[in-house]
């Protein structure tokens, strides 16, 4: 059984340590846990992971956040992965830093990466793990905040939060999304 795990972010060193790259951080941690590395491929970087009888295809699209749908659709088709085995990991400023929201389907919630994936697939019934980045920004400074680097206080907690998210993603194909959702979404 094959799964596509797409961590969304923006390519390039200027975005590497920004809040908008939380999805990249999570799939990077997954690759680290499983001892694999990403390789350049069409429309992104790919790593293949074997996990408890399943194959996980980790994807970091190189299409930039707002065009993520093209990469997700391409790899779903190429690898013949159905939408019910797709998990997208994104940042979310509507969720407090340190919190997560896992859902089997839903709206884009104003997130341009999710919006592009939904348009590319023509559907909204794919799993998404939202990594809370909070919204501690002044009015009209949303873009600066999202594309800004983590604060010192956030950096102190970041590795642990990324690890929690990565391990939750590893649990989904084994335990099912409902069990992981109940555990992760209630986490304090």
BADORO-391684 format. One record per atom (N, C-alpha, C): residue in three letters; x, y, z. Coordinates in pm, whole numbers, plus 50000, padded with zeros to 5 digits. Each point is the difference from the previous one (the first is absolute). Layout:
BEGIN
ALAXYZ...
END
This chain:
BEGIN
UNK500854988250000UNK499155011850000UNK500895012450000UNK499695009549912UNK500835011849981UNK499265012750042UNK500715008950067UNK499475012950044UNK500875011349946UNK499385011449972UNK500725012149963UNK499915009750116UNK501155003950053UNK500075009750109UNK500645012649942UNK499215010449980UNK500495012449940UNK500165010650108UNK501235004050026UNK500275011050091UNK500175012649918UNK499185010150028UNK500045012049918UNK500945010550058UNK500615007549909UNK500915010850036UNK500465007049875UNK500975008850017UNK500605007249889UNK501474996249991UNK500484998249877UNK501404996349980UNK500895012350009UNK501264997650029UNK500985010750004UNK500425003350141UNK501275004050015UNK500545002950134UNK499305011550072UNK499445009449924UNK499335011350065UNK498724995950072UNK499474988149969UNK498774995250064UNK500264988850100UNK501214995150006UNK500314987750075UNK499525000350146UNK500165011150068UNK499655000650143UNK498745008050027UNK499095000249904UNK498775007750017UNK498854991150046UNK499015006550056UNK498824992950050UNK499274992749888UNK500025005849879UNK499274994249887UNK500604986649956UNK501184996650048UNK500654987549963UNK499824989050104UNK499025001250085UNK499744989850102UNK499784986249936UNK499334999649887UNK499764987249932UNK501304993449956UNK500945007949948UNK501324994749964UNK500704994350122UNK499925007350112UNK500674995450122UNK499484986350044UNK498694998049989UNK499404987450045UNK500464988549912UNK499975001749867UNK500444988849915UNK501514998050008UNK500755010750024UNK501444998450025UNK500234991450123UNK499225002350105UNK500144992150123UNK499594985549976UNK498964997849921UNK499604986349965UNK501154992749932UNK500625006749904UNK501134993949929UNK501144997050096UNK500245009250093UNK501074998150099UNK499704988050091UNK498764999050047UNK499614988950087UNK500234986649929UNK499674999549871UNK500094987649924UNK501364998149931UNK500915009650016UNK501354998649946UNK500105000449849UNK499135008149937UNK500065001649854UNK500275014749967UNK500365002449875UNK500225013949960UNK499205003149875UNK499735012649981UNK499255004749885UNK500895000749878UNK499404996849886UNK500695000849871UNK499215009349909UNK500695007949917UNK499285008449905UNK499204991349904UNK498795004449969UNK499124992749909UNK499105010249930UNK499154995449914UNK499115009149929UNK499075007250098UNK499985013149992UNK499135008750079UNK500264999550150UNK501174995050042UNK500295000150143UNK501164991150038UNK500084997450128UNK500984990650055UNK499214988750064UNK500484987749979UNK499294988050041UNK500894991450089UNK499384993950099UNK500664989650080UNK499014988650016UNK500474987849992UNK499144988350017UNK500334993550134UNK498944996850073UNK500134994550135UNK499184987250008UNK500574989850059UNK499254987950034UNK499635001250147UNK498734997850030UNK499555001250139UNK498884990150027UNK500324989850077UNK499044990150046UNK499124994849886UNK500664995549894UNK499304994049887UNK499425009749900UNK500245012850021UNK499505010249908UNK501185007349937UNK499765005749883UNK500985008649936UNK499485014350010UNK500835008850054UNK499655014150009UNK500885007749904UNK499385007349909UNK500725008549907UNK499945014150057UNK501155004850046UNK500075013450058UNK500305009849888UNK499235010949995UNK500145009949893UNK500175013950058UNK501015007049950UNK500165014350026UNK499925006849862UNK498825005449965UNK499865006249868UNK500985011649982UNK500535001449879UNK500885011449972UNK499285010449916UNK498684999550004UNK499155008949920UNK499635012750076UNK500535001950118UNK499605010650093UNK498604996950053UNK499725005250117UNK498794996950075UNK498735001249916UNK499845011249931UNK498735003049934UNK499734991649876UNK500964991749959UNK499834991349883UNK500244985350038UNK499764996550124UNK500274986550050UNK499164989249934UNK498835003649951UNK499084990249944UNK500574992449881UNK500785006949919UNK500584993649881UNK500894988350041UNK500845002150101UNK500914989550046UNK499234988550066UNK499045003450085UNK499234989650069UNK499244991549898UNK499335006449905UNK499254992549898UNK500944991249916UNK501165005549960UNK500944992349919UNK500434987250072UNK500415001150127UNK500514988450073UNK498884990250036UNK498805004950023UNK498864990950021UNK499784991549875UNK500015006549885UNK499774992849875UNK501164990749967UNK501215004950010UNK501184992149966UNK500094987350085UNK499735001450130UNK500134988950094UNK498684992550024UNK498945004549931UNK498684993850014UNK499534999550146UNK500095011650064UNK499595001250140UNK498625006650005UNK499014993350056UNK498665005950007UNK499955011350104UNK499045008849983UNK499885011750086UNK499854996350148UNK499404988450028UNK499834996250141UNK501314996050066UNK501094999249923UNK501324997250058UNK500975011649976UNK499445012149996UNK500805012249989UNK499895007650131UNK501135004550051UNK500045008250122UNK500835012349968UNK499415011850020UNK500695012649974UNK500295006750134UNK501245004550018UNK500415006750124UNK500275014749968UNK499305008950071UNK500115014449975UNK500075007850130UNK500495012349989UNK499945009450112UNK498595005750006UNK499605004950117UNK498685006350013UNK500055010950105UNK499725012249957UNK500065011350094UNK498715001750079UNK498984992149970UNK498765000350078UNK500054990550119UNK501124993150016UNK500184990650110UNK501195004850082UNK499854999950131UNK501075004650089UNK501284992049977UNK501125006950016UNK501294993249993UNK500034989050106UNK500454988349960UNK500064988750093UNK498804990849991UNK499015003649920UNK498804991749982UNK499944994849857UNK499224989649982UNK499844993749869UNK498524997649974UNK499664998949872UNK498654995849964UNK500114990449882UNK499604987850024UNK500014989649897UNK498554997449959UNK499754999749869UNK498664997449947UNK500114991249876UNK498984991549976UNK500014991549880UNK499605007649874UNK499425011950016UNK499575008349887UNK499675013850055UNK499665009349912UNK499605013150048UNK500265011049900UNK499835012150047UNK500205011849915UNK501485003749999UNK500335009649916UNK501385004849997UNK500295009450116UNK498985005250065UNK500195008950115UNK500835012349968UNK499985004249873UNK500785011749960UNK501454997149969UNK500394987250005UNK501394996249974UNK500174997849850UNK500885007749938UNK500154999549854UNK500554986749949UNK500834993450077UNK500504986949960UNK498884989849994UNK499174999650104UNK498854990950000UNK499025003649890UNK499795012949980UNK499075004549895UNK500464995049863UNK501305000749973UNK500514995649870UNK499884984849985UNK500244992650106UNK499854985449995UNK498554996549973UNK499075006550069UNK498584997349980UNK499595003049856UNK500525010849944UNK499675003349861UNK500604989849905UNK501244995850025UNK500674990449912UNK499324986450003UNK499524996050118UNK499364986950015UNK498515000349973UNK499415012050009UNK498565001249984UNK499224993950115UNK500634999550117UNK499344994150117UNK500685004850128UNK499324997750112UNK500505004550130UNK500184988650099UNK499784987649954UNK499994988650092UNK501364993150011UNK501025007950028UNK501324994550031UNK500375004750141UNK500774991750069UNK500385003250139UNK500955011850002UNK499885008150104UNK500915011150019UNK500345001550147UNK501285001650026UNK500495002750134UNK500445014550002UNK499305007950079UNK500325014350012UNK500895002050123UNK501135006149976UNK501015002750103UNK499795014550044UNK499555001950123UNK499705013550048UNK501245008950010UNK499905011849939UNK501115009750010UNK499555012650076UNK498725000650039UNK499495011550073UNK499785011949908UNK499565011050060UNK499715012049921UNK500405012750074UNK501194999850056UNK500505011450077UNK500625010549908UNK499155005749914UNK500505010349908UNK499045011849999UNK500545012049976UNK499165011949991UNK499114999549874UNK498945007550003UNK499075000749887UNK500775003049871UNK499644993149894UNK500585001349865UNK501444994949989UNK500494992850099UNK501374994649996UNK500024984749992UNK498914994149954UNK499874985549993UNK501114993849915UNK500245005449882UNK501004994249910UNK501395000550064UNK500325011450062UNK501315001250067UNK500134989750112UNK498924997650071UNK500024990450110UNK500204985749948UNK499194996149904UNK500064986449947UNK501364997249934UNK500515009849928UNK501304998449934UNK501175004250089UNK499685003350126UNK501035003850096UNK500614987850068UNK501175002150059UNK500674989150070UNK499394998050138UNK500174987950051UNK499524996550133UNK500695008950103UNK499295003550107UNK500605007750109UNK500904990750081UNK500835005850086UNK500874992050086UNK499204990550088UNK498895004850055UNK499154991750086UNK499384988649920UNK499555002949877UNK499424989749915UNK501064989549963UNK501205004749970UNK501094990849962UNK500314990050111UNK499875004450125UNK500264991050113UNK499054988150002UNK498775002049952UNK498984989550002UNK499854992949866UNK500545005949895UNK499724995549864UNK500384985549973UNK501194995950037UNK500444986349970UNK499064989750062UNK499565002450122UNK499084990850066UNK498654999449931UNK499505011649956UNK498705000549932UNK500084993349863UNK501085002449929UNK500194993649870UNK500054984850016UNK500664995550105UNK500084985650027UNK498624994150029UNK499205007050080UNK498644995450031UNK499204998649870UNK500075010149915UNK499264999849873UNK500484988649911UNK501304998349988UNK500564989549914UNK499564986250049UNK500064997750129UNK499614986950053UNK498504997649985UNK499205010750007UNK498554998749977UNK499754995749855UNK500735006049906UNK499854996449859UNK500374985349980UNK501054995450067UNK500394985849990UNK498914990850055UNK499255004650099UNK498954991850061UNK498744998849914UNK499745009949915UNK498745000249924UNK499824987449914UNK500994996049918UNK499784988049918UNK499824987250081UNK500494999850122UNK499954988050083UNK498744999750087UNK499735011250067UNK498885000550095UNK498695005149940UNK500105007349890UNK498835006649942UNK499925014350049UNK499435008449916UNK500005014350030UNK499145003450122UNK498904992850022UNK499115003350112UNK500714998850135UNK500754989350019UNK500714998150128UNK501085010550020UNK500775002849894UNK501085009950010UNK499405013850021UNK498915003049932UNK499325012850011UNK499545002450144UNK499394989950060UNK499505001250138UNK501135003250096UNK501134993849979UNK501165001950088UNK500695013549974UNK500255003049875UNK500795012049964UNK499235012950021UNK498735000249959UNK499235012550007UNK499715004150143UNK500044990650094UNK499735003250141UNK501275003050079UNK501154998349933UNK501295001950067UNK500155014350051UNK500465001350123UNK500215013350059UNK501445004349985
END
